[in-house]
Amino acid sequence: MNSCPGKHICCIMTHCNVHIYKVLRIFLCLISFIVIFSCPAHARTMAALVVDGDGNVLYKKNAGVEMYPASLTKLMTIYLAFDAIEKEQVSFDSKLKVSKKASRMPRSKLHLRQGENISMREALLSLIIRSANDSAVVVAENLAGSEPKFVTAMNEQAIKLGMSHTHFSNASGWHHPGQKTTAYDMAKLAIALKRDFPQYYPMFAQSSFFYKNSIIRSHNHVLHSLQGACGMKTGYTSKAGWNIVTSATRGDVSLIGAILGGDSYRSRDQKVIQLMNKYFEHLKEKQNG
């Protein structure tokens, strides 16, 4: 008989260790499952800012935090297009050629086809009202020869406007990990658009336009929900959250509000409307006080 008490004990211990290891693995898997599915799908920062027409800060929350701009990027695309029109390099009636790259851009889009033409006016209205990604590429390519060259001009202009925490990577706002901005910088851009191009600025207040016998309508609900709203731009990607820059004027008072990283378009809209109304009322009381 070769049975050995020592060996028997070792076998038992080995078996126990294996059992404990299996139980531990199951336990860790359960913990991981609970953590993954009990946490929010995203944990992003929300930024909020209200400034007056001169850029004086009335309210701020995380306004200097770098975040993804989403389609707020198109405000710079529009700025450079306005600048080219002002310098008579192009006109609102200029015909812009649609490239293969532009035609393949994801939604939101105007569904432009490769080889067709669109006027600069139609392209700009589609950027403002539809937030058309294909139109953004069309404008970039026709003004600069290529989108990368246009992006270089976007970043150079951002520096000129003091947008020191902004970097653009494309003309549309389609998500790119290197494309960042802040609420402060977006407010600077909004102020510059109104200051530098007052003759073109009313385009932001349009809520629809005709294109190919169809009415293209805006999804910027704040334009109709905020008294004195002059429009501006909304944006969304899953990484950026729900963004908006909005401008409004009541009497001789103008305000600009920005929300970046909102959880939904409804909460984003409600927040910017609440803040704008609050500080319009605050300034009114201050003037009457």
DRENDO-1510 file (C-alpha; in Angstrom, 1 decimal, always signed):
<recs>
REC; n; res; u; v; w
REC; 1; MET; +0.0; +0.0; +0.0 .
REC; 2; ASN; +1.5; +3.3; -1.2 .
REC; 3; SER; -1.0; +5.7; +0.2 .
REC; 4; CYS; +0.7; +8.6; +1.9 .
REC; 5; PRO; -1.2; +11.0; +4.3 .
REC; 6; GLY; +1.0; +13.9; +3.1 .
REC; 7; LYS; +0.3; +13.3; -0.5 .
REC; 8; HIS; -3.4; +13.0; +0.3 .
REC; 9; ILE; -3.4; +16.3; +2.1 .
REC; 10; CYS; -1.6; +18.0; -0.9 .
REC; 11; CYS; -4.2; +16.6; -3.3 .
REC; 12; ILE; -7.0; +18.0; -1.1 .
REC; 13; MET; -5.3; +21.4; -0.9 .
REC; 14; THR; -4.7; +21.5; -4.7 .
REC; 15; HIS; -8.3; +20.7; -5.3 .
REC; 16; CYS; -9.4; +23.4; -2.8 .
REC; 17; ASN; -7.1; +26.0; -4.5 .
REC; 18; VAL; -8.6; +25.2; -7.9 .
REC; 19; HIS; -12.1; +25.5; -6.5 .
REC; 20; ILE; -11.3; +28.8; -4.8 .
REC; 21; TYR; -9.8; +30.1; -8.0 .
REC; 22; LYS; -12.9; +29.3; -10.0 .
REC; 23; VAL; -15.1; +30.9; -7.4 .
REC; 24; LEU; -12.9; +34.0; -7.4 .
REC; 25; ARG; -13.1; +34.2; -11.2 .
REC; 26; ILE; -16.9; +34.1; -11.1 .
REC; 27; PHE; -17.0; +36.7; -8.4 .
REC; 28; LEU; -14.7; +39.1; -10.3 .
REC; 29; CYS; -16.8; +38.6; -13.5 .
REC; 30; LEU; -19.9; +39.5; -11.5 .
REC; 31; ILE; -18.3; +42.6; -10.1 .
REC; 32; SER; -17.2; +43.7; -13.6 .
REC; 33; PHE; -20.7; +43.1; -14.9 .
REC; 34; ILE; -22.3; +45.2; -12.2 .
REC; 35; VAL; -19.8; +48.0; -12.6 .
REC; 36; ILE; -20.2; +48.2; -16.4 .
REC; 37; PHE; -24.0; +48.1; -16.4 .
REC; 38; SER; -24.7; +50.2; -13.3 .
REC; 39; CYS; -22.5; +53.1; -14.5 .
REC; 40; PRO; -23.7; +55.7; -17.0 .
REC; 41; ALA; -22.9; +55.1; -20.7 .
REC; 42; HIS; -20.8; +58.2; -20.6 .
REC; 43; ALA; -19.5; +60.5; -17.9 .
REC; 44; ARG; -18.8; +63.7; -19.7 .
REC; 45; THR; -18.5; +67.2; -18.4 .
REC; 46; MET; -21.1; +69.8; -19.2 .
REC; 47; ALA; -20.0; +73.3; -19.9 .
REC; 48; ALA; -22.2; +76.4; -19.8 .
REC; 49; LEU; -21.5; +80.1; -20.5 .
REC; 50; VAL; -23.4; +83.3; -20.9 .
REC; 51; VAL; -21.6; +86.5; -22.1 .
REC; 52; ASP; -22.8; +89.9; -23.3 .
REC; 53; GLY; -22.1; +91.3; -26.7 .
REC; 54; ASP; -18.7; +92.6; -25.6 .
REC; 55; GLY; -17.7; +89.2; -24.2 .
REC; 56; ASN; -18.1; +90.1; -20.5 .
REC; 57; VAL; -18.9; +86.9; -18.6 .
REC; 58; LEU; -22.2; +86.7; -16.8 .
REC; 59; TYR; -22.3; +83.0; -16.0 .
REC; 60; LYS; -19.7; +80.2; -16.4 .
REC; 61; LYS; -19.5; +76.6; -15.5 .
REC; 62; ASN; -16.6; +74.5; -16.9 .
REC; 63; ALA; -16.3; +77.1; -19.6 .
REC; 64; GLY; -12.5; +76.6; -20.0 .
REC; 65; VAL; -12.6; +72.8; -20.2 .
REC; 66; GLU; -11.6; +71.5; -23.6 .
REC; 67; MET; -14.4; +69.5; -25.2 .
REC; 68; TYR; -15.5; +68.2; -28.6 .
REC; 69; PRO; -17.3; +70.9; -30.6 .
REC; 70; ALA; -19.3; +68.6; -32.9 .
REC; 71; SER; -21.1; +70.7; -35.5 .
REC; 72; LEU; -20.3; +73.9; -33.7 .
REC; 73; THR; -17.2; +73.5; -35.9 .
REC; 74; LYS; -19.3; +74.7; -38.8 .
REC; 75; LEU; -19.3; +78.2; -37.3 .
REC; 76; MET; -15.7; +78.6; -38.3 .
REC; 77; THR; -16.4; +77.1; -41.7 .
REC; 78; ILE; -19.1; +79.7; -42.1 .
REC; 79; TYR; -16.8; +82.5; -40.8 .
REC; 80; LEU; -14.2; +81.7; -43.5 .
REC; 81; ALA; -16.9; +81.6; -46.2 .
REC; 82; PHE; -18.2; +85.0; -45.1 .
REC; 83; ASP; -14.7; +86.3; -45.2 .
REC; 84; ALA; -14.1; +85.0; -48.7 .
REC; 85; ILE; -17.4; +86.6; -49.8 .
REC; 86; GLU; -16.5; +89.9; -48.1 .
REC; 87; LYS; -13.1; +89.9; -49.9 .
REC; 88; GLU; -14.9; +89.2; -53.2 .
REC; 89; GLN; -13.0; +85.9; -53.7 .
REC; 90; VAL; -16.4; +84.3; -54.2 .
REC; 91; SER; -20.0; +85.4; -54.1 .
REC; 92; PHE; -23.3; +84.0; -52.8 .
REC; 93; ASP; -24.1; +83.0; -56.4 .
REC; 94; SER; -20.8; +81.2; -57.0 .
REC; 95; LYS; -21.2; +77.6; -58.1 .
REC; 96; LEU; -19.4; +75.0; -55.9 .
REC; 97; LYS; -18.5; +71.6; -57.3 .
REC; 98; VAL; -19.4; +68.5; -55.2 .
REC; 99; SER; -16.6; +66.0; -54.9 .
REC; 100; LYS; -16.8; +62.2; -54.3 .
REC; 101; LYS; -15.5; +62.8; -50.7 .
REC; 102; ALA; -18.3; +65.4; -50.0 .
REC; 103; SER; -21.0; +63.1; -51.5 .
REC; 104; ARG; -20.0; +60.3; -49.1 .
REC; 105; MET; -20.1; +62.3; -45.9 .
REC; 106; PRO; -22.4; +60.8; -43.2 .
REC; 107; ARG; -25.6; +62.5; -42.0 .
REC; 108; SER; -26.7; +65.1; -41.3 .
REC; 109; LYS; -26.4; +66.0; -45.0 .
REC; 110; LEU; -28.1; +67.6; -48.0 .
REC; 111; HIS; -27.5; +64.4; -50.0 .
REC; 112; LEU; -25.4; +66.1; -52.6 .
REC; 113; ARG; -24.2; +64.0; -55.5 .
REC; 114; GLN; -20.7; +63.8; -56.9 .
REC; 115; GLY; -20.3; +66.1; -59.9 .
REC; 116; GLU; -23.2; +68.4; -59.3 .
REC; 117; ASN; -23.0; +72.1; -58.3 .
REC; 118; ILE; -24.5; +74.0; -55.4 .
REC; 119; SER; -24.4; +77.8; -54.9 .
REC; 120; MET; -22.5; +79.3; -52.0 .
REC; 121; ARG; -25.8; +80.7; -50.6 .
REC; 122; GLU; -27.4; +77.2; -50.6 .
REC; 123; ALA; -24.3; +75.7; -49.1 .
REC; 124; LEU; -24.2; +78.2; -46.3 .
REC; 125; LEU; -27.9; +77.9; -45.5 .
REC; 126; SER; -27.6; +74.2; -45.4 .
REC; 127; LEU; -24.7; +74.5; -42.9 .
REC; 128; ILE; -26.8; +76.8; -40.7 .
REC; 129; ILE; -30.2; +75.2; -41.0 .
REC; 130; ARG; -29.5; +71.5; -41.8 .
REC; 131; SER; -26.0; +71.3; -40.4 .
REC; 132; ALA; -25.0; +69.5; -43.6 .
REC; 133; ASN; -21.7; +67.7; -43.4 .
REC; 134; ASP; -21.5; +67.2; -47.2 .
REC; 135; SER; -21.9; +71.0; -47.7 .
REC; 136; ALA; -19.1; +71.7; -45.2 .
REC; 137; VAL; -16.7; +69.6; -47.2 .
REC; 138; VAL; -17.9; +71.3; -50.5 .
REC; 139; VAL; -17.2; +74.8; -49.0 .
REC; 140; ALA; -13.8; +73.7; -47.7 .
REC; 141; GLU; -12.7; +72.1; -50.9 .
REC; 142; ASN; -13.9; +74.9; -53.2 .
REC; 143; LEU; -12.4; +77.7; -51.1 .
REC; 144; ALA; -9.0; +76.1; -50.3 .
REC; 145; GLY; -8.5; +73.4; -52.8 .
REC; 146; SER; -8.8; +70.6; -50.2 .
REC; 147; GLU; -10.3; +70.1; -46.8 .
REC; 148; PRO; -6.8; +69.8; -45.1 .
REC; 149; LYS; -5.7; +73.2; -46.5 .
REC; 150; PHE; -9.0; +74.7; -45.3 .
REC; 151; VAL; -8.5; +73.2; -41.8 .
REC; 152; THR; -5.1; +75.0; -41.7 .
REC; 153; ALA; -6.9; +78.3; -42.5 .
REC; 154; MET; -9.5; +77.5; -39.8 .
REC; 155; ASN; -6.8; +77.0; -37.2 .
REC; 156; GLU; -4.9; +80.2; -38.3 .
REC; 157; GLN; -8.2; +82.2; -37.9 .
REC; 158; ALA; -8.9; +80.6; -34.5 .
REC; 159; ILE; -5.5; +82.0; -33.3 .
REC; 160; LYS; -6.3; +85.5; -34.7 .
REC; 161; LEU; -9.6; +85.4; -32.8 .
REC; 162; GLY; -7.9; +84.5; -29.6 .
REC; 163; MET; -9.4; +81.0; -29.5 .
REC; 164; SER; -6.3; +79.6; -27.7 .
REC; 165; HIS; -7.8; +76.3; -26.6 .
REC; 166; THR; -9.3; +75.3; -30.0 .
REC; 167; HIS; -8.0; +73.0; -32.6 .
REC; 168; PHE; -9.9; +72.0; -35.7 .
REC; 169; SER; -9.3; +68.8; -37.6 .
REC; 170; ASN; -12.1; +69.0; -40.2 .
REC; 171; ALA; -14.7; +71.4; -41.6 .
REC; 172; SER; -17.8; +69.6; -40.6 .
REC; 173; GLY; -17.4; +68.8; -36.9 .
REC; 174; TRP; -17.5; +65.0; -37.6 .
REC; 175; HIS; -15.8; +63.5; -34.5 .
REC; 176; HIS; -12.0; +63.5; -34.4 .
REC; 177; PRO; -10.1; +63.0; -31.2 .
REC; 178; GLY; -7.9; +66.0; -31.9 .
REC; 179; GLN; -10.7; +68.4; -32.5 .
REC; 180; LYS; -11.3; +70.4; -29.3 .
REC; 181; THR; -12.7; +73.7; -28.1 .
REC; 182; THR; -14.1; +75.4; -25.0 .
REC; 183; ALA; -17.3; +77.3; -24.3 .
REC; 184; TYR; -15.1; +80.5; -24.0 .
REC; 185; ASP; -13.7; +80.0; -27.5 .
REC; 186; MET; -17.0; +79.3; -29.1 .
REC; 187; ALA; -18.4; +82.5; -27.6 .
REC; 188; LYS; -15.4; +84.4; -29.1 .
REC; 189; LEU; -16.3; +83.0; -32.5 .
REC; 190; ALA; -19.9; +83.8; -32.1 .
REC; 191; ILE; -19.1; +87.4; -31.2 .
REC; 192; ALA; -16.7; +87.7; -34.2 .
REC; 193; LEU; -19.3; +86.4; -36.6 .
REC; 194; LYS; -21.7; +89.2; -35.6 .
REC; 195; ARG; -19.0; +91.9; -35.3 .
REC; 196; ASP; -17.2; +91.1; -38.6 .
REC; 197; PHE; -20.1; +90.2; -40.8 .
REC; 198; PRO; -23.2; +92.1; -39.6 .
REC; 199; GLN; -24.5; +92.2; -43.2 .
REC; 200; TYR; -24.6; +88.4; -43.4 .
REC; 201; TYR; -25.4; +87.7; -39.8 .
REC; 202; PRO; -29.2; +87.6; -40.3 .
REC; 203; MET; -28.8; +84.3; -42.2 .
REC; 204; PHE; -28.5; +82.6; -38.7 .
REC; 205; ALA; -32.1; +83.6; -38.0 .
REC; 206; GLN; -33.5; +81.7; -40.9 .
REC; 207; SER; -35.3; +78.5; -39.9 .
REC; 208; SER; -35.9; +77.1; -43.4 .
REC; 209; PHE; -34.9; +77.4; -47.1 .
REC; 210; PHE; -35.9; +76.0; -50.4 .
REC; 211; TYR; -33.6; +73.5; -52.1 .
REC; 212; LYS; -34.6; +71.5; -55.2 .
REC; 213; ASN; -38.2; +72.3; -54.7 .
REC; 214; SER; -38.2; +71.1; -51.1 .
REC; 215; ILE; -38.4; +73.0; -47.8 .
REC; 216; ILE; -35.4; +72.3; -45.6 .
REC; 217; ARG; -36.3; +73.0; -42.0 .
REC; 218; SER; -34.1; +73.7; -39.0 .
REC; 219; HIS; -33.8; +71.5; -35.9 .
REC; 220; ASN; -32.7; +74.4; -33.8 .
REC; 221; HIS; -35.8; +74.6; -31.5 .
REC; 222; VAL; -34.3; +77.5; -29.4 .
REC; 223; LEU; -34.7; +79.7; -32.4 .
REC; 224; HIS; -38.5; +79.6; -31.8 .
REC; 225; SER; -38.5; +79.1; -28.0 .
REC; 226; LEU; -36.2; +82.0; -26.9 .
REC; 227; GLN; -37.5; +85.5; -27.1 .
REC; 228; GLY; -35.3; +87.6; -29.3 .
REC; 229; ALA; -33.3; +84.6; -30.6 .
REC; 230; CYS; -31.1; +85.4; -33.6 .
REC; 231; GLY; -30.1; +81.7; -34.1 .
REC; 232; MET; -26.5; +80.3; -34.3 .
REC; 233; LYS; -25.6; +76.6; -34.3 .
REC; 234; THR; -26.4; +73.3; -32.7 .
REC; 235; GLY; -24.2; +70.1; -32.7 .
REC; 236; TYR; -24.2; +66.5; -31.6 .
REC; 237; THR; -22.0; +63.5; -31.6 .
REC; 238; SER; -22.0; +60.6; -29.2 .
REC; 239; LYS; -18.6; +61.7; -27.9 .
REC; 240; ALA; -19.4; +65.4; -27.7 .
REC; 241; GLY; -22.9; +65.3; -26.4 .
REC; 242; TRP; -25.5; +67.9; -27.2 .
REC; 243; ASN; -24.0; +71.3; -28.0 .
REC; 244; ILE; -25.4; +74.7; -28.8 .
REC; 245; VAL; -24.3; +78.3; -29.3 .
REC; 246; THR; -27.2; +80.8; -29.4 .
REC; 247; SER; -27.5; +84.5; -29.7 .
REC; 248; ALA; -30.4; +86.7; -28.7 .
REC; 249; THR; -31.2; +90.4; -28.6 .
REC; 250; ARG; -33.8; +92.3; -26.6 .
REC; 251; GLY; -33.8; +96.0; -27.0 .
REC; 252; ASP; -30.2; +97.2; -26.9 .
REC; 253; VAL; -29.0; +94.1; -25.0 .
REC; 254; SER; -27.4; +91.2; -26.7 .
REC; 255; LEU; -26.3; +87.9; -25.1 .
REC; 256; ILE; -24.6; +84.8; -26.3 .
REC; 257; GLY; -25.1; +81.5; -24.5 .
REC; 258; ALA; -23.2; +78.2; -25.0 .
REC; 259; ILE; -23.8; +74.7; -23.7 .
REC; 260; LEU; -21.4; +71.9; -24.5 .
REC; 261; GLY; -21.8; +68.3; -23.4 .
REC; 262; GLY; -25.5; +68.2; -22.8 .
REC; 263; ASP; -27.2; +64.9; -22.0 .
REC; 264; SER; -30.1; +65.5; -24.5 .
REC; 265; TYR; -31.2; +68.1; -26.9 .
REC; 266; ARG; -34.2; +68.9; -24.6 .
REC; 267; SER; -32.1; +69.4; -21.5 .
REC; 268; ARG; -29.5; +71.4; -23.5 .
REC; 269; ASP; -32.2; +73.7; -24.9 .
REC; 270; GLN; -33.9; +74.1; -21.6 .
REC; 271; LYS; -30.6; +75.0; -19.9 .
REC; 272; VAL; -29.6; +77.6; -22.4 .
REC; 273; ILE; -33.1; +79.2; -22.5 .
REC; 274; GLN; -33.2; +79.3; -18.7 .
REC; 275; LEU; -29.7; +81.0; -18.4 .
REC; 276; MET; -30.4; +83.5; -21.2 .
REC; 277; ASN; -33.8; +84.5; -19.7 .
REC; 278; LYS; -32.2; +84.8; -16.2 .
REC; 279; TYR; -29.4; +87.1; -17.4 .
REC; 280; PHE; -31.7; +89.2; -19.6 .
REC; 281; GLU; -33.8; +89.8; -16.6 .
REC; 282; HIS; -30.8; +90.5; -14.4 .
REC; 283; LEU; -29.5; +93.1; -16.8 .
REC; 284; LYS; -32.9; +94.7; -17.2 .
REC; 285; GLU; -33.2; +95.0; -13.4 .
REC; 286; LYS; -29.7; +96.5; -13.3 .
REC; 287; GLN; -30.5; +99.1; -15.9 .
REC; 288; ASN; -33.7; +100.0; -14.1 .
REC; 289; GLY; -32.1; +99.9; -10.6 .
</recs>
